[in-house]
Amino acid sequence: MDGTDERAALAAELQRHVAEEDEILQEYRLLSDELAEGSLSILVDHIVTDEEMHHLLFRTLAEWLEAPPVQEQSLSAQGLDRDLVLQHTQRLKEHEARTIESCREMVEQLSGDGNALFEGVLDAIIHDSEKHHRLLTLVEELID
């Protein structure tokens, strides 16, 4: 299988996943509608938002793969300052690291029952911040 065929196969798989995500999003929305306002609906609404983002990412990746490959322009060709971009990514990574540390400290301070919701949300924020940190690292690697 050549590169074009591989891109087409991966794009098709991503499009299949987009269609599947459509159905899953519908189900999440039904669940959200069933729940009364409160902690449970907050959790499910957060999941819906994440699933919508996954849907967008899958669709965007599929469209990118379906388009003819293009040579990426360097940052300077795009009119961007590499050092300035790295300054931004470093500051943002530091913010994400502080968020992770702060949330972990709050989890440690929790005591007793009744904190499952709070602990679960903090854990989700930690995972999101770790993801953001990894993606910012990837941005740095790709511009070097």
C-alpha positions in Angstrom: 0.0 0.0 0.0 1.5 3.3 -1.0 1.3 6.6 1.0 -1.8 7.8 -0.9 -3.6 4.5 -0.2 -2.6 4.6 3.5 -3.9 8.2 3.8 -7.2 7.2 2.1 -7.6 4.1 4.4 -6.9 6.1 7.5 -9.3 8.9 6.4 -12.0 6.3 5.8 -11.4 4.9 9.3 -11.7 8.3 10.8 -14.9 9.1 8.8 -16.3 5.8 10.1 -15.5 6.9 13.6 -17.1 10.3 12.9 -20.4 8.5 12.0 -20.1 6.4 15.1 -19.5 9.5 17.2 -22.6 11.1 15.8 -24.7 8.2 17.3 -22.8 8.4 20.6 -23.2 12.1 20.9 -27.0 11.7 20.4 -27.0 9.2 23.2 -25.0 11.4 25.5 -27.4 14.3 24.8 -30.4 12.1 25.6 -28.8 11.2 28.9 -28.0 14.8 29.6 -31.7 15.8 28.9 -32.9 13.1 31.3 -30.8 14.4 34.2 -32.0 17.2 36.4 -29.8 20.2 36.8 -27.1 19.4 39.3 -23.9 17.5 39.7 -24.9 14.6 37.5 -25.8 16.9 34.6 -22.6 18.9 35.0 -20.6 15.7 34.6 -22.5 14.5 31.6 -22.4 17.9 30.0 -18.6 17.9 30.4 -18.5 14.6 28.6 -20.7 15.9 25.8 -18.3 18.8 25.3 -15.3 16.5 25.2 -17.1 14.1 22.8 -17.9 17.1 20.5 -14.3 18.0 20.4 -13.3 14.5 19.6 -15.8 14.5 16.8 -14.3 17.7 15.4 -10.8 16.4 15.7 -11.7 13.2 13.9 -13.5 15.0 11.1 -10.6 17.6 10.7 -8.0 14.8 10.6 -10.0 12.9 8.0 -10.4 16.0 5.8 -6.7 16.7 6.1 -5.9 13.2 5.0 -8.3 13.4 2.1 -6.7 16.6 0.8 -3.6 16.3 -1.4 -0.5 16.4 0.8 1.1 19.8 1.1 4.6 20.8 2.2 4.3 22.5 5.6 5.7 26.0 5.5 8.4 27.0 8.1 7.4 29.4 10.8 9.4 32.1 9.3 7.7 31.5 5.9 4.4 32.0 7.8 5.6 35.2 9.3 6.0 33.8 12.7 8.8 34.2 15.2 10.0 30.8 16.4 11.5 32.1 19.6 8.2 33.9 20.4 6.2 30.8 19.7 8.5 28.8 22.1 8.1 31.5 24.8 4.3 31.1 24.6 4.5 27.3 24.7 6.8 27.4 27.7 4.5 29.8 29.6 1.5 27.7 28.8 3.3 24.5 29.8 4.2 26.1 33.1 0.6 27.1 33.6 -0.6 23.5 32.9 2.0 22.1 35.3 0.8 24.5 38.0 -2.8 23.5 37.4 -1.8 19.8 37.7 0.0 20.5 41.0 -2.7 22.6 42.4 -5.5 20.1 41.6 -3.4 17.3 43.1 -3.0 19.3 46.3 -6.7 19.9 46.5 -7.4 16.2 46.0 -5.0 15.4 48.9 -6.9 17.9 51.1 -10.2 16.2 50.6 -11.4 14.1 53.4 -14.3 11.9 54.1 -17.2 10.7 52.0 -19.2 13.0 49.8 -16.2 14.3 47.9 -16.4 11.9 44.9 -17.8 14.5 42.6 -15.2 17.1 43.5 -12.3 14.5 43.3 -13.6 13.2 40.0 -13.8 16.7 38.4 -10.3 17.5 39.7 -9.0 14.3 38.3 -10.5 15.1 34.9 -8.9 18.6 35.0 -5.5 16.9 35.8 -5.8 14.6 32.8 -6.8 17.5 30.6 -3.9 19.6 31.7 -1.5 16.7 31.2 -2.9 16.3 27.7 -2.5 20.0 27.0 1.1 19.8 28.3 1.8 16.9 25.9 0.3 18.7 23.0 2.3 21.9 23.7 5.4 19.7 23.8 4.5 18.3 20.4 4.1 21.8 19.1 7.7 22.5 20.3 9.0 19.4 18.7 7.4 20.1 15.4 8.8 23.6 15.1 12.4 22.6 15.9 
